[in-house]
């Protein structure tokens, strides 16, 4: 939620019943509870309000205040913000101030709405809007032409909502009220899948066009697909027009979008493959639903799509990011922030920026600034090996006068985003690295004869690049640093004890080891900490095991 409770005030004293009616004519001013009496800030001011994020003492109300609305917004679009959470009983449009108030039928519905939009920034027509409780307990509206239009729109929506309830035979309609005649559910196919596309990446992209209620991902005919439900058909229509045919990443992961025949999705589990954002109480559902359950849940569309409930990863079980990570959205632009560990946030941001979605900074830079390094131990080679897990490192430069800082140039901006999202905050040589985008577009090599002390290295032609082959299996195994390492290219003569002893020499402790049952060329080895595993990967990736075998080491999503 953007800011503490802020509400309408006018410069003269009026009764509470007259206040909102007067505001419709005179125009509202936003007053923060944290500012001195009489210090007002216009609602269209782009500056942040004083006292933001101090949310203690907020008194819930059925009335919700919405600001920063687009100039040409319609009443129906404003109403659509509240529909997923209950019945909207009143509406006050203040178009001259780009603001509105909606009144929900119950305080519980309003609570759910504010809580949801406190973690997911709502967008209307690709613009972020801001939502908080009003100080008023109910709306009083007059009969001016503007408010007459609002009341007419509200009555039209209520008529549709009542019809939906009658058809469903329930007190609350499961499907979103359709104000445009278009289905609020989109069917999304990702073609040319080259980089990982997760449920969270899709949510980050599609949230720019409206409130995303539910997403289900699945694979059919070796294609990664998704069903995504908006709060209203208008948002679905805008998203389809803007995103159909766009690439998520450079020259790959192309979106093909159609309207679904469904009007509502039935999500039973909240996990890395399906999510109902209005129902945080749903179980994670470790067991997969049966084919019969899936067909029953999806009705006619199941026959068209195969079995969308039997959701499998496009990467044979690994989408590039670990399942079960809890995400929260924060910030004015809804940038993802991880809970407890590095996440797919940067990849999602990169995806959105590459598609030209407003609200994201340009991610066209492939150079990373790595800081808080241990100057006594860091080398270009160790950064090349570590960052090389997430892309093909081109150049590394440790700064001459500030050896705790380094520049790492990846092959492209997507790889840079992936490396940043996974390595920022990880510990290397006893210190937590900070990884951010650099202002530099490239890492300059030292001029001929210039003293460099070996601090700058060019790796553009290195044979150790993991991703130079398009479609390489390495793209399927991009995971965050973990205590468990995946080993491959092990010769037959090397035993479990040989490998345990080898990894014990990297100042780490081996906790567990397991050869793959069907392929002894591969194994899992678990160190006592993530930091030890990072050091072991740096020290032993490409280690010569004899018989013309060089060990391949990467992070694993599994545990032993």
MOBEL-V226428 format. One record per backbone hydrogen bond with DSSP energy under -1.0 kcal/mol. NH is the residue of the N-H (numbers start at 0). CO is the residue of the C=O. Records with the same first field share a line. If there is no record, write none. Layout:
BEGIN
NH=CO + CO
END
This chain:
BEGIN
2=0
6=30
8=28
17=14
18=14
21=17
22=18
23=19
24=21
25=21
26=22
29=40
30=6
32=4
34=31
38=35
40=29
44=41
51=48
53=50
54=52
57=54
63=101
64=131
65=99
66=129
68=97
72=69
77=73
78=74
79=75
80=77
81=78
82=78
84=81
88=102
89=102
91=100
93=98
96=93
97=94
98=93
99=65
100=91
101=63
102=89
103=61
104=86
109=105
110=106
111=107
112=108
113=109
114=110
115=111
116=112
118=115
119=115
123=126
126=123
128=121
129=66
131=64
133=62
147=143
148=144
149=145
150=146
151=147
152=148
153=149
154=150
155=151
156=152
157=153
158=154
159=155
160=156
161=157
162=158
163=159
164=160
165=161
166=162
167=163
168=164
169=164
185=227
186=257
187=225
188=255
189=223
190=253
201=197
202=198
203=199
204=200
205=201
206=202
207=204
208=205
212=228
213=228
214=274
215=226
216=272
217=224
219=222
222=219
224=217
225=187
226=215
227=185
228=213
229=183
230=210
235=231
236=232
237=233
238=234
239=235
240=236
241=237
242=238
243=239
244=254
245=242
247=252
248=251
251=248
252=191
253=190
254=245
255=188
257=186
259=184
269=282
270=273
274=214
276=212
278=275
281=278
293=289
294=290
295=291
296=292
297=293
298=294
300=297
301=298
304=300
305=301
309=306
310=308
315=312
327=336
329=334
333=330
336=327
338=325
347=343
348=344
349=345
350=346
351=347
352=348
353=349
355=352
356=351
367=407
368=435
369=405
370=433
372=403
376=373
377=373
382=378
383=379
384=380
385=381
386=382
387=383
388=385
389=386
393=408
394=408
395=456
396=406
397=454
398=404
404=401
405=369
406=396
407=367
408=394
409=365
415=411
416=412
417=413
418=414
419=415
420=416
421=417
422=418
423=419
424=432
425=422
427=430
430=427
432=425
433=370
435=368
437=366
449=446
454=451
456=395
458=393
461=458
471=468
474=471
475=472
476=473
484=524
485=553
486=522
487=551
489=520
493=490
498=494
499=495
500=496
501=497
502=498
503=499
505=502
510=525
511=525
513=523
515=521
521=518
522=486
523=513
524=484
525=511
526=482
527=508
532=528
533=529
534=530
535=531
536=532
537=533
538=534
539=535
540=536
541=550
542=539
544=548
548=545
550=542
551=487
553=485
555=483
END
